[in-house]
Amino acid sequence: MPLDLPRLDLRGFVSPVQPLHRLSEELGVEVWAKRDDLGSVGLAGNKVRKLEVELARARELGATHLVTEGSRHSNATRAAAAAAAALGMRCTLVLCHDEPKEPVGNLLLDALFGADLRLVGDISWVELAQRTSDVVAELEADGEHVYRLPIGSATGRGATSFARAYRELDEQMAAEGASFSTIVHASSAGSTHAGLVLGRAIKGADTRILGVVVAENVYDDVPGRYLQLAREAAALVAPTIEIGADALEITEQYLGEGYGKPADGVYEAIDLMARLEGIVVDPVYTGKAAAALIDQARRQTLRGPVVFWHTGGYHAMFDPAYTSVVWGNVPRLRQLEL
Ligand SMILES: Cc1ncc(COP(=O)(O)O)c(C=O)c1O
């Protein structure tokens, strides 16, 4: 079964899997991590996999200008800006969520990577998509050959990279002489989840794949769009595979007050991952996925061995907005005298 669309290699290595012995002992469940967070500052995280196939397509089409959208905190736009720089493409980013007015880590990186930034204020995701379409029309009218990526690089094509990633994990775990029953990952625009679900279907496995939703109202119909992404991906690489709505498992239980806002368990998750494993999870994305893993392990509703798919994004820890919040909410840090 052809699983691989043409792709550029933007990472240069296969992200490792590693057992998290001390966390496993703490939780009483065998936990592993798939370290997609590793890589250079610009090109780390789950978005790079999607960019590898999307930008191969952009090149095939002769595009010279990449346009995409997201929050100012977005890892997807930061990775897109870095990839565009590395490939010699122009890049325009349309970014919302600009309150408070302080610069944030990913915004600094977007600018350093040379992207043209369009800051459009605190508008909804749906309005952001419309504003981005307007920017694309404007650039095309100026003669630019644009390749547009939607929010989070969420396309069926991008999702195929995570079907491939599922196979990669499966092979790595087998090489370690280990198995896995559950994958837990942070989820927002959906192509990570859609791709993993497709990868599992291709393998014929019964792994539980739990997508921990970290952003509210990304689409009018979130499960519907996720399913569409999985089906579009299947149509590209495995057309005989059928994906039903029951293949998806996404939960908003750990979203807390919303995207980038506090949620129960997130600071404890940041603390435990750091203190027990030397691994950084952030308050916006992976901290919520880790909180879900910890909570479900403690409730004994998580079948092990579990793979925590670390999707990257540690840069958010160093945004002024988050540094003080993390410091103030991890009890052992709060007690430190500065
Ligand atoms: C660190 C991190 N984890 C998870 C996600 C969610 O991935 P997806 O958009 O494929 O659902 C994102 C992107 O929004 C991210 O930056």
The ligand as a MOL file (V3000), in Angstrom:
LIG
                    3D

  0  0  0     0  0            999 V3000
M  V30 BEGIN CTAB
M  V30 COUNTS 16 16 0 0 0
M  V30 BEGIN ATOM
M  V30 1 C 2.6800 21.7480 20.0810 0
M  V30 2 C 1.4410 21.4040 19.3470 0
M  V30 3 N 0.7920 20.2800 19.6520 0
M  V30 4 C -0.3430 19.9210 19.0430 0
M  V30 5 C -0.9020 20.7190 18.0590 0
M  V30 6 C -2.1730 20.2780 17.4290 0
M  V30 7 O -1.9500 19.6480 16.2030 0
M  V30 8 P -3.1240 19.5490 15.1280 0
M  V30 9 O -3.3220 20.9180 14.5770 0
M  V30 10 O -2.6140 18.6060 14.1100 0
M  V30 11 O -4.3490 19.0810 15.8070 0
M  V30 12 C -0.2560 21.8970 17.6840 0
M  V30 13 C -0.8140 22.8070 16.6730 0
M  V30 14 O -1.7660 23.4920 16.8610 0
M  V30 15 C 0.9450 22.2430 18.3350 0
M  V30 16 O 1.6060 23.3650 18.0230 0
M  V30 END ATOM
M  V30 BEGIN BOND
M  V30 1 1 1 2
M  V30 2 1 2 3
M  V30 3 2 2 15
M  V30 4 2 3 4
M  V30 5 1 4 5
M  V30 6 1 5 6
M  V30 7 2 5 12
M  V30 8 1 6 7
M  V30 9 1 7 8
M  V30 10 2 8 9
M  V30 11 1 8 10
M  V30 12 1 8 11
M  V30 13 1 12 13
M  V30 14 1 12 15
M  V30 15 2 13 14
M  V30 16 1 15 16
M  V30 END BOND
M  V30 END CTAB
M  END
